[in-house]
Amino acid sequence: MKNKIIKVLLTCIFVIGLYISSDIFVHSSIERVIRKDLFSKGYIIQAFKTEISKRPIPDYQYGDMYICKNPAIGPDSYDVDSKYKYFGIVKYWYVNPSGTGGG
């Protein structure tokens, strides 16, 4: 009985650790978070082939914006913000839906 409880606890810890590590990996850079957003919107192959670059002129309201080119897919521009997550240690990038648009 004691061994089963330990196995269940270790399995839960393992699954939670996998979730956190994959979340940290995907949200660790601007490029990865944009590719994840494109992938989840159905651009499965193009999400890995597109070039992501910063727009030369920043938006007056949202600041730096990012675009996809070659091929141009998804919204016209992405607003990507960051915050610290996981006990304030990890810088976590995310797509700001209110600043992302067009397309």
Phi and psi restraints in degrees (range 20) as a CNS / XPLOR table:
assign (resid 1 and name C) (resid 2 and name N)
       (resid 2 and name CA) (resid 2 and name C) 1.0 -66.0 20.0 2
assign (resid 2 and name N) (resid 2 and name CA)
       (resid 2 and name C) (resid 3 and name N) 1.0 -37.5 20.0 2
assign (resid 2 and name C) (resid 3 and name N)
       (resid 3 and name CA) (resid 3 and name C) 1.0 -65.8 20.0 2
assign (resid 3 and name N) (resid 3 and name CA)
       (resid 3 and name C) (resid 4 and name N) 1.0 -37.1 20.0 2
assign (resid 3 and name C) (resid 4 and name N)
       (resid 4 and name CA) (resid 4 and name C) 1.0 -65.6 20.0 2
assign (resid 4 and name N) (resid 4 and name CA)
       (resid 4 and name C) (resid 5 and name N) 1.0 -41.1 20.0 2
assign (resid 4 and name C) (resid 5 and name N)
       (resid 5 and name CA) (resid 5 and name C) 1.0 -64.4 20.0 2
assign (resid 5 and name N) (resid 5 and name CA)
       (resid 5 and name C) (resid 6 and name N) 1.0 -41.9 20.0 2
assign (resid 5 and name C) (resid 6 and name N)
       (resid 6 and name CA) (resid 6 and name C) 1.0 -64.3 20.0 2
assign (resid 6 and name N) (resid 6 and name CA)
       (resid 6 and name C) (resid 7 and name N) 1.0 -41.6 20.0 2
assign (resid 6 and name C) (resid 7 and name N)
       (resid 7 and name CA) (resid 7 and name C) 1.0 -64.2 20.0 2
assign (resid 7 and name N) (resid 7 and name CA)
       (resid 7 and name C) (resid 8 and name N) 1.0 -41.1 20.0 2
assign (resid 7 and name C) (resid 8 and name N)
       (resid 8 and name CA) (resid 8 and name C) 1.0 -65.0 20.0 2
assign (resid 8 and name N) (resid 8 and name CA)
       (resid 8 and name C) (resid 9 and name N) 1.0 -43.9 20.0 2
assign (resid 8 and name C) (resid 9 and name N)
       (resid 9 and name CA) (resid 9 and name C) 1.0 -63.2 20.0 2
assign (resid 9 and name N) (resid 9 and name CA)
       (resid 9 and name C) (resid 10 and name N) 1.0 -44.5 20.0 2
assign (resid 9 and name C) (resid 10 and name N)
       (resid 10 and name CA) (resid 10 and name C) 1.0 -64.7 20.0 2
assign (resid 10 and name N) (resid 10 and name CA)
       (resid 10 and name C) (resid 11 and name N) 1.0 -37.3 20.0 2
assign (resid 10 and name C) (resid 11 and name N)
       (resid 11 and name CA) (resid 11 and name C) 1.0 -65.2 20.0 2
assign (resid 11 and name N) (resid 11 and name CA)
       (resid 11 and name C) (resid 12 and name N) 1.0 -42.9 20.0 2
assign (resid 11 and name C) (resid 12 and name N)
       (resid 12 and name CA) (resid 12 and name C) 1.0 -62.8 20.0 2
assign (resid 12 and name N) (resid 12 and name CA)
       (resid 12 and name C) (resid 13 and name N) 1.0 -44.3 20.0 2
assign (resid 12 and name C) (resid 13 and name N)
       (resid 13 and name CA) (resid 13 and name C) 1.0 -62.1 20.0 2
assign (resid 13 and name N) (resid 13 and name CA)
       (resid 13 and name C) (resid 14 and name N) 1.0 -40.4 20.0 2
assign (resid 13 and name C) (resid 14 and name N)
       (resid 14 and name CA) (resid 14 and name C) 1.0 -63.3 20.0 2
assign (resid 14 and name N) (resid 14 and name CA)
       (resid 14 and name C) (resid 15 and name N) 1.0 -45.1 20.0 2
assign (resid 14 and name C) (resid 15 and name N)
       (resid 15 and name CA) (resid 15 and name C) 1.0 -65.7 20.0 2
assign (resid 15 and name N) (resid 15 and name CA)
       (resid 15 and name C) (resid 16 and name N) 1.0 -43.0 20.0 2
assign (resid 15 and name C) (resid 16 and name N)
       (resid 16 and name CA) (resid 16 and name C) 1.0 -64.5 20.0 2
assign (resid 16 and name N) (resid 16 and name CA)
       (resid 16 and name C) (resid 17 and name N) 1.0 -40.9 20.0 2
assign (resid 16 and name C) (resid 17 and name N)
       (resid 17 and name CA) (resid 17 and name C) 1.0 -63.4 20.0 2
assign (resid 17 and name N) (resid 17 and name CA)
       (resid 17 and name C) (resid 18 and name N) 1.0 -40.4 20.0 2
assign (resid 17 and name C) (resid 18 and name N)
       (resid 18 and name CA) (resid 18 and name C) 1.0 -62.7 20.0 2
assign (resid 18 and name N) (resid 18 and name CA)
       (resid 18 and name C) (resid 19 and name N) 1.0 -42.9 20.0 2
assign (resid 18 and name C) (resid 19 and name N)
       (resid 19 and name CA) (resid 19 and name C) 1.0 -62.3 20.0 2
assign (resid 19 and name N) (resid 19 and name CA)
       (resid 19 and name C) (resid 20 and name N) 1.0 -46.9 20.0 2
assign (resid 19 and name C) (resid 20 and name N)
       (resid 20 and name CA) (resid 20 and name C) 1.0 -65.6 20.0 2
assign (resid 20 and name N) (resid 20 and name CA)
       (resid 20 and name C) (resid 21 and name N) 1.0 -42.7 20.0 2
assign (resid 20 and name C) (resid 21 and name N)
       (resid 21 and name CA) (resid 21 and name C) 1.0 -67.5 20.0 2
assign (resid 21 and name N) (resid 21 and name CA)
       (resid 21 and name C) (resid 22 and name N) 1.0 -37.8 20.0 2
assign (resid 21 and name C) (resid 22 and name N)
       (resid 22 and name CA) (resid 22 and name C) 1.0 -69.7 20.0 2
assign (resid 22 and name N) (resid 22 and name CA)
       (resid 22 and name C) (resid 23 and name N) 1.0 -36.2 20.0 2
assign (resid 22 and name C) (resid 23 and name N)
       (resid 23 and name CA) (resid 23 and name C) 1.0 -65.0 20.0 2
assign (resid 23 and name N) (resid 23 and name CA)
       (resid 23 and name C) (resid 24 and name N) 1.0 -42.6 20.0 2
assign (resid 23 and name C) (resid 24 and name N)
       (resid 24 and name CA) (resid 24 and name C) 1.0 -64.6 20.0 2
assign (resid 24 and name N) (resid 24 and name CA)
       (resid 24 and name C) (resid 25 and name N) 1.0 -41.9 20.0 2
assign (resid 24 and name C) (resid 25 and name N)
       (resid 25 and name CA) (resid 25 and name C) 1.0 -63.5 20.0 2
assign (resid 25 and name N) (resid 25 and name CA)
       (resid 25 and name C) (resid 26 and name N) 1.0 -46.8 20.0 2
assign (resid 25 and name C) (resid 26 and name N)
       (resid 26 and name CA) (resid 26 and name C) 1.0 -67.5 20.0 2
assign (resid 26 and name N) (resid 26 and name CA)
       (resid 26 and name C) (resid 27 and name N) 1.0 -37.3 20.0 2
assign (resid 26 and name C) (resid 27 and name N)
       (resid 27 and name CA) (resid 27 and name C) 1.0 -99.9 20.0 2
assign (resid 27 and name N) (resid 27 and name CA)
       (resid 27 and name C) (resid 28 and name N) 1.0 21.7 20.0 2
assign (resid 27 and name C) (resid 28 and name N)
       (resid 28 and name CA) (resid 28 and name C) 1.0 -88.0 20.0 2
assign (resid 28 and name N) (resid 28 and name CA)
       (resid 28 and name C) (resid 29 and name N) 1.0 -12.3 20.0 2
assign (resid 28 and name C) (resid 29 and name N)
       (resid 29 and name CA) (resid 29 and name C) 1.0 -146.0 20.0 2
assign (resid 29 and name N) (resid 29 and name CA)
       (resid 29 and name C) (resid 30 and name N) 1.0 161.3 20.0 2
assign (resid 29 and name C) (resid 30 and name N)
       (resid 30 and name CA) (resid 30 and name C) 1.0 -63.9 20.0 2
assign (resid 30 and name N) (resid 30 and name CA)
       (resid 30 and name C) (resid 31 and name N) 1.0 -44.0 20.0 2
assign (resid 30 and name C) (resid 31 and name N)
       (resid 31 and name CA) (resid 31 and name C) 1.0 -61.1 20.0 2
assign (resid 31 and name N) (resid 31 and name CA)
       (resid 31 and name C) (resid 32 and name N) 1.0 -43.7 20.0 2
assign (resid 31 and name C) (resid 32 and name N)
       (resid 32 and name CA) (resid 32 and name C) 1.0 -65.5 20.0 2
assign (resid 32 and name N) (resid 32 and name CA)
       (resid 32 and name C) (resid 33 and name N) 1.0 -39.3 20.0 2
assign (resid 32 and name C) (resid 33 and name N)
       (resid 33 and name CA) (resid 33 and name C) 1.0 -70.8 20.0 2
assign (resid 33 and name N) (resid 33 and name CA)
       (resid 33 and name C) (resid 34 and name N) 1.0 -33.8 20.0 2
assign (resid 33 and name C) (resid 34 and name N)
       (resid 34 and name CA) (resid 34 and name C) 1.0 -69.4 20.0 2
assign (resid 34 and name N) (resid 34 and name CA)
       (resid 34 and name C) (resid 35 and name N) 1.0 -42.1 20.0 2
assign (resid 34 and name C) (resid 35 and name N)
       (resid 35 and name CA) (resid 35 and name C) 1.0 -63.0 20.0 2
assign (resid 35 and name N) (resid 35 and name CA)
       (resid 35 and name C) (resid 36 and name N) 1.0 -38.0 20.0 2
assign (resid 35 and name C) (resid 36 and name N)
       (resid 36 and name CA) (resid 36 and name C) 1.0 -63.5 20.0 2
assign (resid 36 and name N) (resid 36 and name CA)
       (resid 36 and name C) (resid 37 and name N) 1.0 -41.2 20.0 2
assign (resid 36 and name C) (resid 37 and name N)
       (resid 37 and name CA) (resid 37 and name C) 1.0 -64.7 20.0 2
assign (resid 37 and name N) (resid 37 and name CA)
       (resid 37 and name C) (resid 38 and name N) 1.0 -43.2 20.0 2
assign (resid 37 and name C) (resid 38 and name N)
       (resid 38 and name CA) (resid 38 and name C) 1.0 -64.1 20.0 2
assign (resid 38 and name N) (resid 38 and name CA)
       (resid 38 and name C) (resid 39 and name N) 1.0 -42.1 20.0 2
assign (resid 38 and name C) (resid 39 and name N)
       (resid 39 and name CA) (resid 39 and name C) 1.0 -61.2 20.0 2
assign (resid 39 and name N) (resid 39 and name CA)
       (resid 39 and name C) (resid 40 and name N) 1.0 -42.4 20.0 2
assign (resid 39 and name C) (resid 40 and name N)
       (resid 40 and name CA) (resid 40 and name C) 1.0 -72.7 20.0 2
assign (resid 40 and name N) (resid 40 and name CA)
       (resid 40 and name C) (resid 41 and name N) 1.0 -18.4 20.0 2
assign (resid 40 and name C) (resid 41 and name N)
       (resid 41 and name CA) (resid 41 and name C) 1.0 -89.2 20.0 2
assign (resid 41 and name N) (resid 41 and name CA)
       (resid 41 and name C) (resid 42 and name N) 1.0 0.2 20.0 2
assign (resid 41 and name C) (resid 42 and name N)
       (resid 42 and name CA) (resid 42 and name C) 1.0 106.6 20.0 2
assign (resid 42 and name N) (resid 42 and name CA)
       (resid 42 and name C) (resid 43 and name N) 1.0 -0.7 20.0 2
assign (resid 42 and name C) (resid 43 and name N)
       (resid 43 and name CA) (resid 43 and name C) 1.0 -89.0 20.0 2
assign (resid 43 and name N) (resid 43 and name CA)
       (resid 43 and name C) (resid 44 and name N) 1.0 72.1 20.0 2
assign (resid 43 and name C) (resid 44 and name N)
       (resid 44 and name CA) (resid 44 and name C) 1.0 -67.5 20.0 2
assign (resid 44 and name N) (resid 44 and name CA)
       (resid 44 and name C) (resid 45 and name N) 1.0 -52.8 20.0 2
assign (resid 44 and name C) (resid 45 and name N)
       (resid 45 and name CA) (resid 45 and name C) 1.0 -81.7 20.0 2
assign (resid 45 and name N) (resid 45 and name CA)
       (resid 45 and name C) (resid 46 and name N) 1.0 -41.4 20.0 2
assign (resid 45 and name C) (resid 46 and name N)
       (resid 46 and name CA) (resid 46 and name C) 1.0 -64.7 20.0 2
assign (resid 46 and name N) (resid 46 and name CA)
       (resid 46 and name C) (resid 47 and name N) 1.0 -25.6 20.0 2
assign (resid 46 and name C) (resid 47 and name N)
       (resid 47 and name CA) (resid 47 and name C) 1.0 -61.7 20.0 2
assign (resid 47 and name N) (resid 47 and name CA)
       (resid 47 and name C) (resid 48 and name N) 1.0 -29.9 20.0 2
assign (resid 47 and name C) (resid 48 and name N)
       (resid 48 and name CA) (resid 48 and name C) 1.0 -92.7 20.0 2
assign (resid 48 and name N) (resid 48 and name CA)
       (resid 48 and name C) (resid 49 and name N) 1.0 -15.9 20.0 2
assign (resid 48 and name C) (resid 49 and name N)
       (resid 49 and name CA) (resid 49 and name C) 1.0 -97.1 20.0 2
assign (resid 49 and name N) (resid 49 and name CA)
       (resid 49 and name C) (resid 50 and name N) 1.0 -22.3 20.0 2
assign (resid 49 and name C) (resid 50 and name N)
       (resid 50 and name CA) (resid 50 and name C) 1.0 -70.9 20.0 2
assign (resid 50 and name N) (resid 50 and name CA)
       (resid 50 and name C) (resid 51 and name N) 1.0 152.0 20.0 2
assign (resid 50 and name C) (resid 51 and name N)
       (resid 51 and name CA) (resid 51 and name C) 1.0 -94.8 20.0 2
assign (resid 51 and name N) (resid 51 and name CA)
       (resid 51 and name C) (resid 52 and name N) 1.0 131.8 20.0 2
assign (resid 51 and name C) (resid 52 and name N)
       (resid 52 and name CA) (resid 52 and name C) 1.0 -109.6 20.0 2
assign (resid 52 and name N) (resid 52 and name CA)
       (resid 52 and name C) (resid 53 and name N) 1.0 127.0 20.0 2
assign (resid 52 and name C) (resid 53 and name N)
       (resid 53 and name CA) (resid 53 and name C) 1.0 -140.8 20.0 2
assign (resid 53 and name N) (resid 53 and name CA)
       (resid 53 and name C) (resid 54 and name N) 1.0 161.2 20.0 2
assign (resid 53 and name C) (resid 54 and name N)
       (resid 54 and name CA) (resid 54 and name C) 1.0 -81.2 20.0 2
assign (resid 54 and name N) (resid 54 and name CA)
       (resid 54 and name C) (resid 55 and name N) 1.0 137.7 20.0 2
assign (resid 54 and name C) (resid 55 and name N)
       (resid 55 and name CA) (resid 55 and name C) 1.0 -65.1 20.0 2
assign (resid 55 and name N) (resid 55 and name CA)
       (resid 55 and name C) (resid 56 and name N) 1.0 139.3 20.0 2
assign (resid 55 and name C) (resid 56 and name N)
       (resid 56 and name CA) (resid 56 and name C) 1.0 -65.5 20.0 2
assign (resid 56 and name N) (resid 56 and name CA)
       (resid 56 and name C) (resid 57 and name N) 1.0 -30.7 20.0 2
assign (resid 56 and name C) (resid 57 and name N)
       (resid 57 and name CA) (resid 57 and name C) 1.0 -112.6 20.0 2
assign (resid 57 and name N) (resid 57 and name CA)
       (resid 57 and name C) (resid 58 and name N) 1.0 117.1 20.0 2
assign (resid 57 and name C) (resid 58 and name N)
       (resid 58 and name CA) (resid 58 and name C) 1.0 -69.8 20.0 2
assign (resid 58 and name N) (resid 58 and name CA)
       (resid 58 and name C) (resid 59 and name N) 1.0 154.7 20.0 2
assign (resid 58 and name C) (resid 59 and name N)
       (resid 59 and name CA) (resid 59 and name C) 1.0 -75.9 20.0 2
assign (resid 59 and name N) (resid 59 and name CA)
       (resid 59 and name C) (resid 60 and name N) 1.0 140.1 20.0 2
assign (resid 59 and name C) (resid 60 and name N)
       (resid 60 and name CA) (resid 60 and name C) 1.0 -68.8 20.0 2
assign (resid 60 and name N) (resid 60 and name CA)
       (resid 60 and name C) (resid 61 and name N) 1.0 -25.1 20.0 2
assign (resid 60 and name C) (resid 61 and name N)
       (resid 61 and name CA) (resid 61 and name C) 1.0 -96.3 20.0 2
assign (resid 61 and name N) (resid 61 and name CA)
       (resid 61 and name C) (resid 62 and name N) 1.0 -40.6 20.0 2
assign (resid 61 and name C) (resid 62 and name N)
       (resid 62 and name CA) (resid 62 and name C) 1.0 -105.4 20.0 2
assign (resid 62 and name N) (resid 62 and name CA)
       (resid 62 and name C) (resid 63 and name N) 1.0 -9.8 20.0 2
assign (resid 62 and name C) (resid 63 and name N)
       (resid 63 and name CA) (resid 63 and name C) 1.0 85.9 20.0 2
assign (resid 63 and name N) (resid 63 and name CA)
       (resid 63 and name C) (resid 64 and name N) 1.0 -139.2 20.0 2
assign (resid 63 and name C) (resid 64 and name N)
       (resid 64 and name CA) (resid 64 and name C) 1.0 -65.6 20.0 2
assign (resid 64 and name N) (resid 64 and name CA)
       (resid 64 and name C) (resid 65 and name N) 1.0 132.5 20.0 2
assign (resid 64 and name C) (resid 65 and name N)
       (resid 65 and name CA) (resid 65 and name C) 1.0 -120.8 20.0 2
assign (resid 65 and name N) (resid 65 and name CA)
       (resid 65 and name C) (resid 66 and name N) 1.0 153.4 20.0 2
assign (resid 65 and name C) (resid 66 and name N)
       (resid 66 and name CA) (resid 66 and name C) 1.0 -123.1 20.0 2
assign (resid 66 and name N) (resid 66 and name CA)
       (resid 66 and name C) (resid 67 and name N) 1.0 144.6 20.0 2
assign (resid 66 and name C) (resid 67 and name N)
       (resid 67 and name CA) (resid 67 and name C) 1.0 -127.5 20.0 2
assign (resid 67 and name N) (resid 67 and name CA)
       (resid 67 and name C) (resid 68 and name N) 1.0 158.2 20.0 2
assign (resid 67 and name C) (resid 68 and name N)
       (resid 68 and name CA) (resid 68 and name C) 1.0 -108.5 20.0 2
assign (resid 68 and name N) (resid 68 and name CA)
       (resid 68 and name C) (resid 69 and name N) 1.0 133.9 20.0 2
assign (resid 68 and name C) (resid 69 and name N)
       (resid 69 and name CA) (resid 69 and name C) 1.0 -141.8 20.0 2
assign (resid 69 and name N) (resid 69 and name CA)
       (resid 69 and name C) (resid 70 and name N) 1.0 157.9 20.0 2
assign (resid 69 and name C) (resid 70 and name N)
       (resid 70 and name CA) (resid 70 and name C) 1.0 54.7 20.0 2
assign (resid 70 and name N) (resid 70 and name CA)
       (resid 70 and name C) (resid 71 and name N) 1.0 65.5 20.0 2
assign (resid 70 and name C) (resid 71 and name N)
       (resid 71 and name CA) (resid 71 and name C) 1.0 -86.9 20.0 2
assign (resid 71 and name N) (resid 71 and name CA)
       (resid 71 and name C) (resid 72 and name N) 1.0 153.1 20.0 2
assign (resid 71 and name C) (resid 72 and name N)
       (resid 72 and name CA) (resid 72 and name C) 1.0 -82.9 20.0 2
assign (resid 72 and name N) (resid 72 and name CA)
       (resid 72 and name C) (resid 73 and name N) 1.0 110.6 20.0 2
assign (resid 72 and name C) (resid 73 and name N)
       (resid 73 and name CA) (resid 73 and name C) 1.0 -133.3 20.0 2
assign (resid 73 and name N) (resid 73 and name CA)
       (resid 73 and name C) (resid 74 and name N) 1.0 165.3 20.0 2
assign (resid 73 and name C) (resid 74 and name N)
       (resid 74 and name CA) (resid 74 and name C) 1.0 75.1 20.0 2
assign (resid 74 and name N) (resid 74 and name CA)
       (resid 74 and name C) (resid 75 and name N) 1.0 -159.7 20.0 2
assign (resid 74 and name C) (resid 75 and name N)
       (resid 75 and name CA) (resid 75 and name C) 1.0 -66.0 20.0 2
assign (resid 75 and name N) (resid 75 and name CA)
       (resid 75 and name C) (resid 76 and name N) 1.0 164.1 20.0 2
assign (resid 75 and name C) (resid 76 and name N)
       (resid 76 and name CA) (resid 76 and name C) 1.0 -62.3 20.0 2
assign (resid 76 and name N) (resid 76 and name CA)
       (resid 76 and name C) (resid 77 and name N) 1.0 -37.0 20.0 2
assign (resid 76 and name C) (resid 77 and name N)
       (resid 77 and name CA) (resid 77 and name C) 1.0 -153.4 20.0 2
assign (resid 77 and name N) (resid 77 and name CA)
       (resid 77 and name C) (resid 78 and name N) 1.0 154.1 20.0 2
assign (resid 77 and name C) (resid 78 and name N)
       (resid 78 and name CA) (resid 78 and name C) 1.0 -115.3 20.0 2
assign (resid 78 and name N) (resid 78 and name CA)
       (resid 78 and name C) (resid 79 and name N) 1.0 136.7 20.0 2
assign (resid 78 and name C) (resid 79 and name N)
       (resid 79 and name CA) (resid 79 and name C) 1.0 -104.2 20.0 2
assign (resid 79 and name N) (resid 79 and name CA)
       (resid 79 and name C) (resid 80 and name N) 1.0 118.8 20.0 2
assign (resid 79 and name C) (resid 80 and name N)
       (resid 80 and name CA) (resid 80 and name C) 1.0 -116.2 20.0 2
assign (resid 80 and name N) (resid 80 and name CA)
       (resid 80 and name C) (resid 81 and name N) 1.0 125.7 20.0 2
assign (resid 80 and name C) (resid 81 and name N)
       (resid 81 and name CA) (resid 81 and name C) 1.0 -116.7 20.0 2
assign (resid 81 and name N) (resid 81 and name CA)
       (resid 81 and name C) (resid 82 and name N) 1.0 169.7 20.0 2
assign (resid 81 and name C) (resid 82 and name N)
       (resid 82 and name CA) (resid 82 and name C) 1.0 -134.8 20.0 2
assign (resid 82 and name N) (resid 82 and name CA)
       (resid 82 and name C) (resid 83 and name N) 1.0 157.3 20.0 2
assign (resid 82 and name C) (resid 83 and name N)
       (resid 83 and name CA) (resid 83 and name C) 1.0 -151.6 20.0 2
assign (resid 83 and name N) (resid 83 and name CA)
       (resid 83 and name C) (resid 84 and name N) 1.0 165.9 20.0 2
assign (resid 83 and name C) (resid 84 and name N)
       (resid 84 and name CA) (resid 84 and name C) 1.0 -95.5 20.0 2
assign (resid 84 and name N) (resid 84 and name CA)
       (resid 84 and name C) (resid 85 and name N) 1.0 131.9 20.0 2
assign (resid 84 and name C) (resid 85 and name N)
       (resid 85 and name CA) (resid 85 and name C) 1.0 -130.7 20.0 2
assign (resid 85 and name N) (resid 85 and name CA)
       (resid 85 and name C) (resid 86 and name N) 1.0 169.5 20.0 2
assign (resid 85 and name C) (resid 86 and name N)
       (resid 86 and name CA) (resid 86 and name C) 1.0 58.0 20.0 2
assign (resid 86 and name N) (resid 86 and name CA)
       (resid 86 and name C) (resid 87 and name N) 1.0 70.7 20.0 2
assign (resid 86 and name C) (resid 87 and name N)
       (resid 87 and name CA) (resid 87 and name C) 1.0 65.0 20.0 2
assign (resid 87 and name N) (resid 87 and name CA)
       (resid 87 and name C) (resid 88 and name N) 1.0 26.0 20.0 2
assign (resid 87 and name C) (resid 88 and name N)
       (resid 88 and name CA) (resid 88 and name C) 1.0 72.7 20.0 2
assign (resid 88 and name N) (resid 88 and name CA)
       (resid 88 and name C) (resid 89 and name N) 1.0 18.8 20.0 2
assign (resid 88 and name C) (resid 89 and name N)
       (resid 89 and name CA) (resid 89 and name C) 1.0 -99.5 20.0 2
assign (resid 89 and name N) (resid 89 and name CA)
       (resid 89 and name C) (resid 90 and name N) 1.0 -40.6 20.0 2
assign (resid 89 and name C) (resid 90 and name N)
       (resid 90 and name CA) (resid 90 and name C) 1.0 -99.8 20.0 2
assign (resid 90 and name N) (resid 90 and name CA)
       (resid 90 and name C) (resid 91 and name N) 1.0 128.9 20.0 2
assign (resid 90 and name C) (resid 91 and name N)
       (resid 91 and name CA) (resid 91 and name C) 1.0 -79.8 20.0 2
assign (resid 91 and name N) (resid 91 and name CA)
       (resid 91 and name C) (resid 92 and name N) 1.0 122.4 20.0 2
assign (resid 91 and name C) (resid 92 and name N)
       (resid 92 and name CA) (resid 92 and name C) 1.0 -115.9 20.0 2
assign (resid 92 and name N) (resid 92 and name CA)
       (resid 92 and name C) (resid 93 and name N) 1.0 113.3 20.0 2
assign (resid 92 and name C) (resid 93 and name N)
       (resid 93 and name CA) (resid 93 and name C) 1.0 -89.3 20.0 2
assign (resid 93 and name N) (resid 93 and name CA)
       (resid 93 and name C) (resid 94 and name N) 1.0 143.9 20.0 2
assign (resid 93 and name C) (resid 94 and name N)
       (resid 94 and name CA) (resid 94 and name C) 1.0 -149.6 20.0 2
assign (resid 94 and name N) (resid 94 and name CA)
       (resid 94 and name C) (resid 95 and name N) 1.0 153.7 20.0 2
assign (resid 94 and name C) (resid 95 and name N)
       (resid 95 and name CA) (resid 95 and name C) 1.0 -80.7 20.0 2
assign (resid 95 and name N) (resid 95 and name CA)
       (resid 95 and name C) (resid 96 and name N) 1.0 125.6 20.0 2
assign (resid 95 and name C) (resid 96 and name N)
       (resid 96 and name CA) (resid 96 and name C) 1.0 -85.9 20.0 2
assign (resid 96 and name N) (resid 96 and name CA)
       (resid 96 and name C) (resid 97 and name N) 1.0 108.9 20.0 2
assign (resid 96 and name C) (resid 97 and name N)
       (resid 97 and name CA) (resid 97 and name C) 1.0 -66.7 20.0 2
assign (resid 97 and name N) (resid 97 and name CA)
       (resid 97 and name C) (resid 98 and name N) 1.0 -26.1 20.0 2
assign (resid 97 and name C) (resid 98 and name N)
       (resid 98 and name CA) (resid 98 and name C) 1.0 -74.8 20.0 2
assign (resid 98 and name N) (resid 98 and name CA)
       (resid 98 and name C) (resid 99 and name N) 1.0 -23.3 20.0 2
assign (resid 98 and name C) (resid 99 and name N)
       (resid 99 and name CA) (resid 99 and name C) 1.0 -99.6 20.0 2
assign (resid 99 and name N) (resid 99 and name CA)
       (resid 99 and name C) (resid 100 and name N) 1.0 -8.2 20.0 2
assign (resid 99 and name C) (resid 100 and name N)
       (resid 100 and name CA) (resid 100 and name C) 1.0 -94.2 20.0 2
assign (resid 100 and name N) (resid 100 and name CA)
       (resid 100 and name C) (resid 101 and name N) 1.0 134.4 20.0 2
assign (resid 100 and name C) (resid 101 and name N)
       (resid 101 and name CA) (resid 101 and name C) 1.0 -173.6 20.0 2
assign (resid 101 and name N) (resid 101 and name CA)
       (resid 101 and name C) (resid 102 and name N) 1.0 -176.7 20.0 2
assign (resid 101 and name C) (resid 102 and name N)
       (resid 102 and name CA) (resid 102 and name C) 1.0 84.5 20.0 2
assign (resid 102 and name N) (resid 102 and name CA)
       (resid 102 and name C) (resid 103 and name N) 1.0 -170.1 20.0 2
